[in-house]
Amino acid sequence: MVRHPSAQVIRRSTENGGVKSASPQVVRSLPFGGAKSRLPGFRRIRTLIIVAAIVLTAGLGYAVFYPTLGIRQNLAEEEFQKAWLLYQDRKYDAAIEKFSQALLINPQFHWARRFLAQAYFMSGQTSEAIEEFETLARAMPHDMTLRNRLEALNLGEAAQGDGTTEFLRIVPRTQGYRYNRPTFVGALQSDQMAVLSLGNFEIGNMVSFSAQGEPVENRHRVSGRLNYPMAFAQSDSEIWITDFRDDRIHRLDKNGKRYLAYLFNPDAVGSTGEGELQFRAPAGICHRAGEFIVADSGNNRLQRVDESGKFIAFISRPEDSDALQTPFGLWCNEESIWLTESGAGRVTQLDRYGNVVKEFSPPELKKPRHITWDEDQQLFTIADESSGILFMNPAGSIVRKTTGYNSPTGKFVTFARPYAATYDAFRNLYVADYGSSEVVQFAPVSEKFGQLYMQVEKVNAARFPSVGVYVTVSASPLTMGKSALPQYLTELRPEDFKIFENDAPVGNLGTQYLGQFDQVLQAAIVISRSKRMQEYETQIPWVLDHLLTKIREKDRYRIMSHGSDVRTESDFISSRLKILQSVKMALAENQLSEQTVGSMSSAIYDAVGELISREGKRAVIYLTDGSADDDALTPYSKDRLVDYARANHIPVHVISFEHPQSAAVAGAREALQDLAKRTGGSYHRALEIDPNIDAILRGQKEVRYVLSYQSFARKQMRGQYVDLRVSARFRERRGLDLSGYFIP
């Protein structure tokens, strides 16, 4: 290696104690050819002077400003830690005050602002949360988690798109989970999908797929062998499957054992014939409160069967009118029944009792099979063997249709003989094409490469180094304040999540913690202490017994009331007798008030707050005479109440006696119904209360995950803050959120 001459000279000078002068090789003449100069020495002196000045100035700045900045940041961090502890205890209003104080001390404290925004959101103050997230996003424009949160909060129901879908894949037929000649595809209540097919060698099957789209189960037997399964419908406890060839209905117990399930399932319903519970080629089936309705296509009629398997009634056309012509597909709710008639090429609407309301025969209908209702788009989805997939509005007009799809190679593939089509909870459209032996999956164009909406709600490090991270994952925006509830993902597995502590990945994640509370009900019963409630003194115990007679060992109820003030009448208890005594004391004559609407919002807000920290199926049950006035709600508006309940996943169920004077107030009933609907709850008339209200309360899904793991951090780091980055995967979509905790 050739060394620079100047390096050699400097080394020699050093070796001689700096006495020997520099070699002439490194002496430069002045630019204009003057005599040799002492310029290098001058430059060194000038450089030393400049460096000394900089050091002196920096030292003065450090001495004057740094102690102040350091003290201010220390104070901000102290307030932040206090606020964080309040936030973890779910005391959001107090946490908001402390986070705000930290930001007053240091407005650039971004972690404090992030948690402030989150505290606003969890307390139901959505507009304030959005404002804080927007401030953060302006300061950190490249933080994708902030953009994700703003999108989740700002996008409303318009984010659902126009229903346009695009080919995603053919649902795989892997070894052990093969389907052949599919006749039906439908959603199960656990976010799974199931395909019915005629299978091979005249043996049908039912293949179930997880929310991730992976096969999980293949059934050839239910309450006997499946031969020609044609459709299924489900109640809270059972799935009923029609068998087109065997003329009976198989019954699958949802809580049954996996292996040899047919030994533990209820007996099948029906046999071949024309009498009660006798069928010829049963096809479509639907479920509504307390009953199933079956399309008995060979007998050109429908049969109503209760959930225990007992016959209720036939539905057929009057003798002096056209008969039903091969009724096939069915969809029903509490008000109406919609069916396709393959023999007539039409769709018929019946009222709840089976009387004809309207008939529709648009030219696109030729040989319709199964029919389903898409609540989001307010359209019927009809599979027609000849025309493809038709989308029909309730007026009977076909608004669009799909005849096939563009394959990955660019070739257009036409459906052969589509038998069924349905949407899953995540707006994916599935088409069961009997002719091609394929189930085709389409994804929403707006979401095919979209993101997940992920939120870390709490980090529990009380048992450090064991850490529990409470998270929710949604496939749709949170739509706070809207009627539509988020599409939470509830079937993710531990391997679908990742956690990084200070950028280091942690392993062995668990997600089973909340499973132990799946059968536990935690409820706050809020009673209006209005004088009108005194008229229902004898009916109230009867109403509450619909809940209390089915109370379980670990269930807990707290009684609260409101009149001139808000009161807690009991602790969380499970004794039916003590609960009824607390209710009776709350409604003592000297406790009643003329006006109770003013304290209603405070009572419901406090009830939600009492339930936030409890584990299990949580619910507020509001027992009222029917008085309501949105304009009189103070200090919390209805929107604040709704957002608070939704952010913490606590529905409000309303039981109203609908007192004549209360019902006479315009909008009172609608206000209570709206409150229940928007929080994910239900509305009940007290004297006509649903006998299955206990099942409704327990049927609420747990949407939270607790990701548990062992931290790598040491206890000696007590008081230090640990950054967390949590991500989730669902199909082709990803979600990410940031949080953290202090080591206790």
Secondary structure by P-SEA (a helix, b strand, c coil): ccccaaaaaaaaaaaacccccccccccccccccccccaaaaaaaaaaaaaaaaaaaaaaaaaaccaaaaaaaaaaaaaaaaaaaaaaaacaaaaaaaaaaaaaaacccaaaaaaaaaaaaaaacaaaaaaaaaaaaaaaccccaaaaaaaaacccccccccccccccccccccccccccccccccccccccbbbbbccccccbbbbbbbccccccccccccccccccccccccccccbbbbbbccccbbbbbcccccccccccccccbbbcccccccccccccbbbbcccccccccccccbbbbbccccccccccccccccccccccccccccccbbbbbbccccbbbbbcccccccccccccccccccbbbbbccccbbbbbbccccbbbbcccccccccccccccccccccccccccccccccccbbbbbccccccbbbbcccccccccccccccccccccccbbbbbbcccccccccccccccccccccccccbbbbcccccccccccccccccccbbbbbbbbcccccccccccccccccccccccccccbbbbbbbbccbbbbcccccccaaaaaaaaaaaacccccccccccaaaaaaaaaaaaacccccbbbbbbbccccccccccccccaaaaaaaaaaacbbbbbbcccccccccccaaaaaaaaaaaaaccccccccccccaaaaaaaccccccccbbbbbccccccccbbbbbbbbbbcccbbbbbbcccccc
